[in-house]
Structures are given as C-alpha cells and as structure tokens.
C-alpha cells in the first residue's frame, strides 16, 4: 500500500507535465518512468506498478474501449506476475499483443483514437519494466 501511495503522489507531481508543454506521450513516458523507479525501489510489487501506470494512462492516454481493455489487462497480468504465474517479460508480451489487437479492432470499426495508441503501446513496454 505504501508503494501505491508513493507512486500516486509521484504521478500527481508529474501531472503538471502537460501544463509545461509536454506532449501527452512525453508526459506519459515521464509518469511511467516514475512508476518504474518506485517499483524498483520498493522491491517490485507489480500490481501497485500497474495501478500507477494505469493512472498515467488515464491521465494522458485515450479513454476509449481499447484503453479500458488494456488497463484492465495490465492489472490482471500484474497480479499474475506477483503470484509467480507469469514472468514480467511474458506479461509485457501478452499486453503488447492485447494492445495491438485492440487498436487494430478500433481501426477496423473507425473508433480509433490514433493519438492515444502510442501511449497504450508504450504502456505495454512499461509493463516489461523498460
């Protein structure tokens, strides 16, 4: 719980990024980097990390069906990593696949928020801790 509080406090501090003229992608990258630093410094609680990245995604990414699916999948996969059922690398690969398919479906249906696709794909890479 402490790591989640620290991560969310860091995200609040970074929320001024957009006001400082950063693009949504750059602001998300900065927030995700802070989430990673918090995860590393607190011993690797992946669920707390996923919640932190999801908060950044909600702030700077699309709030559309694909984004919602990706955030839910990130949290589900993080729980599996914490339980030792899947490696962080496998979780990241699975999240990248889910994000790709979700955005492909949105493109097919014409509902894509193209600007936000990069944020969620970056979030998939963030799941792997990169």
CORGI-V837311 format. One record per residue. RES is the residue in three letters. D_LAST is the distance of its C-alpha to the last C-alpha in whole Angstrom. Layout:
[[RES & D_LAST] [RES & D_LAST]]
This chain:
[[UNK & 23] [UNK & 23] [UNK & 19] [UNK & 19] [UNK & 22] [UNK & 20] [UNK & 17] [UNK & 19] [UNK & 21] [UNK & 18] [UNK & 18] [UNK & 22] [UNK & 21] [UNK & 19] [UNK & 21] [UNK & 23] [UNK & 21] [UNK & 22] [UNK & 26] [UNK & 25] [UNK & 24] [UNK & 21] [UNK & 20] [UNK & 19] [UNK & 15] [UNK & 15] [UNK & 16] [UNK & 14] [UNK & 11] [UNK & 12] [UNK & 13] [UNK & 10] [UNK & 9] [UNK & 12] [UNK & 11] [UNK & 8] [UNK & 11] [UNK & 13] [UNK & 12] [UNK & 12] [UNK & 15] [UNK & 17] [UNK & 16] [UNK & 13] [UNK & 15] [UNK & 13] [UNK & 16] [UNK & 16] [UNK & 13] [UNK & 13] [UNK & 16] [UNK & 15] [UNK & 12] [UNK & 16] [UNK & 18] [UNK & 16] [UNK & 16] [UNK & 20] [UNK & 20] [UNK & 19] [UNK & 18] [UNK & 21] [UNK & 23] [UNK & 25] [UNK & 25] [UNK & 22] [UNK & 20] [UNK & 22] [UNK & 21] [UNK & 17] [UNK & 17] [UNK & 20] [UNK & 18] [UNK & 15] [UNK & 17] [UNK & 19] [UNK & 16] [UNK & 15] [UNK & 18] [UNK & 19] [UNK & 16] [UNK & 18] [UNK & 21] [UNK & 19] [UNK & 20] [UNK & 17] [UNK & 14] [UNK & 10] [UNK & 10] [UNK & 13] [UNK & 13] [UNK & 10] [UNK & 12] [UNK & 15] [UNK & 13] [UNK & 13] [UNK & 16] [UNK & 18] [UNK & 16] [UNK & 18] [UNK & 21] [UNK & 22] [UNK & 21] [UNK & 24] [UNK & 26] [UNK & 26] [UNK & 27] [UNK & 30] [UNK & 31] [UNK & 31] [UNK & 29] [UNK & 26] [UNK & 24] [UNK & 23] [UNK & 21] [UNK & 19] [UNK & 18] [UNK & 15] [UNK & 14] [UNK & 14] [UNK & 12] [UNK & 9] [UNK & 10] [UNK & 9] [UNK & 6] [UNK & 5] [UNK & 7] [UNK & 6] [UNK & 4] [UNK & 0]]
